[in-house]
Amino acid sequence: MKALRRLTVRAAYPPELAQLGQIVANLRWSWHAESLDLLEAVDPELWQSCEHDPGRMLGEVTAERFGQLARDRKFLRRLEDIGDDLAEYLEQPRWYQNEQEAGADLPDSIAYFSPEFGITEVLPQYSGGLGILAGDHLKAASDLGVPIIGVGLLYGAGYFRQSLSRDGWQLEQYPSLDPQGLPITALHDAAGAPARVAIALPESRTLHAQIWVAQVGRVPLLLLDSNIEENDADARQVTDRLYGGGAEHRLEQELLLGVGGVRAIRAYCAVTGTAPPEVFHTNEGHAGFLGIERIRELVDDPGGAGLDFDEALQAVRAGTVFTTHTPVPAGIDRFSRDLVAAHLAGMAPLPPERILELGAEEDPGIFNMAHMGLRLGQRANGVSLLHGEVSRGMFNALWPGFDTEDVPITSVTNGVHAPTWMSRDILEIAEREVGPDAVEEGGGWAALDKVGDDELWRVRNVLRGRLVGEIRRRMRASGRQRGMSDAELSWTATAFDPDVLTIGFARRVPSYKRLTLMLRDPERLRALLLDPQRPVQIVIAGKSHPADDGGKQLIAQMVRFADDPAVRHRITFLPDYDIGMARYLYWGVDVWLNNPLRPLEACGTSGMKAALNGALNLSILDGWWDEWFDGENGWAIPSADGLVDADRRDDLEADALYDLIQTSVAPRFYDRSGSRAGDAPTRWVQMVRHTLKSLGPKVLASRMVAEYVRRLYAPAAVSSRRMRADGYAAAKQLAVWRAGVVSAWPAVAVLHVDSQLSGEGDAQLGETLTLRAEVALGGLATDDVTVEAVYGSVDAEDRLTETTAAALRVLEQIDGTTRYEGEIPLDRTGGFGYTVRVLPHSELLATPAELGVVASA
């Protein structure tokens, strides 16, 4: 007979151990070394068997063991010290508060929405890079004292657990997660009842959700759960799986995340007295409906400012930040316009057609979540310099008439949370040489020059050895899951070698990441793996989306190759890639391999995590590697960009990969010339040290979050406050002004441009060019526009490149036209050109491109 429900019955803590519960209740333990040591000391065997899940472990600790700990003075001193350290971490001013004290105008509170969060494997609410990035964002915000409130969904089965069939086909299992066994607590309202939110669904149905809170250091993460008794059977399944179900299921998840998430924040702030967010940050388009709910709040507020849709839109946009994570249109959530329309009844009194306009795209029958995110966010960014460039091109159609470089999408390159991803061995070296604030302040990493080659090499050997042990353990476990006997798996005891060059490759498995590029020439790969003098071993992991049979076929192809008895001790595919496995990979590999189709990798933070542990990157110049590769911190795989023949491109790039491993990577790793026998490979260790010094400060999530604060959150807060002031006077003013400018713009034109050199004869470097432009303003005032000269170099097709813009001044108004004048410097030799354009102008705009209108000569 199977149990209807499973719950954990715990022994009560003795009073002496009360702080233990407080430590476990805050997920800071997941990245705090001393807390992890303390938890292991509770019961080392249980700690291992419970897979480092403190809640699960404490549920199995006996009353007798608790009694022993309550009498253990050494343990109690450690417990008190760590409890006091946590209290200080939560209460003392940190970077953000110091910035405010120094006069920085920063928001009192920020909401951060994401469909997934990768905090710890104990809370499996993530599928890949987007969720891990979101988790690192919250952790770094906590370390810096940034007042963020996270918002997501609580999925009843998380993503999925991956195993392999005998023939290597991916199998999925969806273990049911009991919220009572997760490191979360239910939010209760002022009356002590469980806090709920509700949103309307079609056919007069209502979707209710419970609010759970995961405490991530100083940051509360609100998670919405629809599996509650108030819902009908279908509504209970809305939060069943991450990225599960069909279009309607996904749409209802995203409505709950966006609309329900805003309502959850209101409930949380009311209960806890937390300052309501001034800035709302949506991590990808999944949470875009948060902007619609905030517009509804302002319009449907009897005691409020009485805003109409357009006025509320301006107020909401000012405080919204949108981050896009995909470089391909296929990665964007797109729904049937009719399906969205059917779900908008709960947004009354907002006019449905106005909401649908926000998600409009080229196909009139489609509602585009990214387009809505960009139209609702006054500030937007990609997640690396290259991805920002790609995003400006991908979304250029939303700003017609603007060159790609003028599209108002900036970039903040992702970062990773060092205390989570750095091995303790490397972190201790960094803190010893750089200082205890190395992973927050990000300065002083040049001090690693003081670390000797032998010490760095010793640590790298230790980490590689741990990885080999973990690989062997997981190979055996996977083999048993595939139906193999212990006799068939005896060879795994000596699989992989702690002294062999180890390459890691672990990603999600969409086709563009090219899991099987290394298999383009199987014989050449075998030769690299089995080289008698310079062998290579490769550990591979990754999950394919359950509906992606193409990705599953790639996994099966890789597994079949790795099953070959001739090479299985040198290459393996490990199933069920998660945070726990990832740490061993990042810590222990010598080289991190990444070979996506350029430029389809938005950022690719896994290589950053490996670099923080002294691994060298071997990667296509895509994502973050494109901007931070310097020739000494790894290797760049040449890419055949633009080649139409996909097979030919794969062949060329695979050949380049093999060549680099054979002629550069392996020789450098095994070169002991200039060293005593058995000593460190000097040139390799030099690259390891340079990698830590050059990339360590750059790849930190603390650097990333500080950039978001300074470049996006702070300006958004200032804009939002300005919109809200005096009964939303600025929002009302901006709505009227925008409508007038957009209406008048078809009549705005540059009628004539003339120029005159400051000198005689041909143009000379250092001279100036005086421009005069005659402009029709279509009834707009001169204060409503900026007229600019845009100048720079010109290519063979007379396109301006490397441009500079300079405002022209009003000269006179005659016969309904306005004449402008200004000077531009001839500051470069060669082909030089200019044009004149007219842009809307208002102090309430974040960028002149915001309205999407421009008039050019």
C-alpha positions, 0 to 999 in steps of 0.5 A: 500500500502506498502512502497518500502523503509523506511528511517528516517527523523531527525530534525536538531541538533541545534549548541549547541547540535552538540556533541550529534551527535558525541557521538551517532556516536561512539558505546562507548555509548553502554557501557559508563554509563554516555553517556547512562544517557545523551541519556535517558535524551534527552527524557526518554519516547522515549528512552524506546519506541525506546528500547534504540536505540539512532539513532532511538530515535533521529530520532523521537525527535521533533525540539521543544524538541531539542530547549528545550535541547539547552536552558537547561544549565544543559543538555549542561554542561553534554553534554560538559563533556561527549563529552570532555570525549569521545575525551580524551578516543579516543586521550590519550595514554592507556595501549598499548601506555604505553607498547610501551613507555616502550619498548615493540615491538608491532605491529603498526596495527592488523586486526581482522576478524570474521563472526559476531560481537555482539557490541550492540543489536542496531547493530544485527550482531551476533547469539551467543557466537562467535559474542559476544566474537568478540564484547568484543574483539573489546571493550576491545582493544579500552579500552586498546588502541590496534590498531585493525581494525575489519572486518565482513559482514553487514547482511541485516536481521541480524540473526533472531528474535525469537517468539513462536507459541501457541504450543511452536514451534520456529518461525523466522522472518527476519526484513530487516535492513536499513543501513541508520538506523544503527549506521554505516557510508559509507566509501568514497574514495578520490574522494568522491565516496562510497568505494567498493570492488569486487571479482570474482565469477564463470561464469565470474560474479563479487561480489561487496560490499559496505564498512560500518564503525561502530566506536567501541570506538577507533576501526573501524569495517569494514562491507561489504554489497553486497546489492548494485546496481552493483550486479545481483540479486543473488550477492545482496543476499550474505550478506542477513542473518547470517549463511543463505543459502546453501553451495555455499551461505556460501562459497561466504560469506566466500570469501567476508569476507576473500578476500573482507575483506583484500581489504576493509582494503587496501581501508580503510587504503588508505583513512584514512592514518591508518597504514596497519596491520602487524598481521591478526587474523582470529576468526574461519575458516570462514575468512580463505581466507584472507590468500589466498588474502594476498598471491595473493597480494605478488605474483601478484605485478609487482612492488613488491618483485617477490615472488612465492607461497611458498615464499609468503606463508611463509611471510603470515603465519608469521603474521597470528593468527588463533583461533579455537572455536569449540571442535567438527569436526561438527562445522567446515565449510567444502565445496566440493573441486569442489565447492571451485575450481570453485570459485578460478578463481579470485585468479589468478595467484595463482595455484588452486591446491596449494590453495586446498592443504591448505584445504585438509583433510582425505576425498579427496573431501572436503575442510576444512576451519579450516585446511586451517586456521591452515596451513595459521597461524603460531600461533594458539590457542583454547579459554580455557585450556581444549579446547586447549587440545581438539583442539590438539587432534582434529587436531593431524592428521595435525602433524603426528608423534607428540604426542598430547601435542606437537601439536602447538595449545596453548590457550588463555582463553576467557574473557568478557567486564566488562563495557558491562556486569556488572550491574552499581550497582556492577561496582560502588562497584568494582570501589569504592573499587578496583579503576577506573581501576579495569576492565582494569588493573584487580588487587586489587579485594581483596579489595572487602573484605571491602564490608559488607555482607548487602550491597552485599546482598542488591544489589543482591536483587535489581538486582533480583527484576529488573530481575523479573520485566523484566521476567514478562514483557517479559512473557506477550509480548510472550503470546500475540505473541502466541495469548493469551488474556490479561485475559489469561495472568493476572497471569504473574503479580505475576509470579516469586518472587523477594525473591526466588532463581533464576537460569538462563540458556541461550544458543544457542540450539544445542543438546550438550548444553542439554537445556532439561537435567533438564527435565529428571525427570519432577516430581523431577524438579517440587518438586524443583520448588514448595518446600514450604520452599526452592523454586527455579525458573528458567528462560531459553532462547536460539535460535535454528538454523532455520534449526535445527528441533531437537533444535526446538523440545527441545525448544518446550518440554521446553515450554510445561513444562513451560506452565503447570499452576502448575509451570508456575510462577516458570519456563519460556522460554523467546524468542528472546534472545539477548544482551538486555535480556542477561544483565538482566539475568546476572545481576539478577540470583543467579545461572548460570546453564551450563550443556553441554556434556563435553568436547564439550563446548569450553569456555562458556563465559555466566557464566563469565558474570554472575560471574561478577555480583556476580552470582554463577556458577553451571556447568559441568567442561567444558570450562573456568569452568574446569580451574577456579572452586575452590570449593568456587565460585560455584558448579561443576556438576559431569560428566560421561565422557566416558559413551557410553550409552548417555541416561544413562549419561544424567540420571546420570548427571541430578540426580547429578544436582537435588542433588546439587540444593536440598542439596547444592545450595538451603540450602545455599541460604536460610540459615539465621543461624548466621544472624539477622532475614531478614539479608543476608545469610552469607555463600551465600554472602561469596561465592558471594564475593569470586566469585567476588574476584577470578573470577573478574580479570580472566574473563576480556576481557582486560586480554584476549586481553592483552594475545593476544597482548603479546603471539600472536600479538607481536611475529607474528609482529616480525616474519612478519617484519623479513619476509618482511625485505630486499625484503622478503629475509627471506621468500625466504630463509625459503621457500627454506629451508622448501622444502629441509628439507621436501624432505630430511626428509624420510631419517632422522632416529635415528639409535641407542641409548645407555645410561650409568648411572653416578653411579654404580648399580641400578638407584638412584634419583639425578643421571644422565643418559648419552645418545648417539644417532646415527642419519642419517640426510639424507643429512641435515646439523646439523644446520638444525635439533635439536636432543632431549632426551625426558624423563619423567614418564612412564605408564603401557604401557610404554607411556611417561607422564609429559615429559621434552625435552633436546637438545643433542650436536653433538659429531662427524660425521662418515661414513655418520651418526652423533653421539649426546650426552647429559645428563638427570637427574633422577629427579623423582622416580618410572617408568622413561623412555626416547626416542630420536627424531629429529626435524627441526630447524630454527630461522625462525620457531615459533615452531619445530613442524611447518613443521609437520615432526619428526623422533623418536627412 
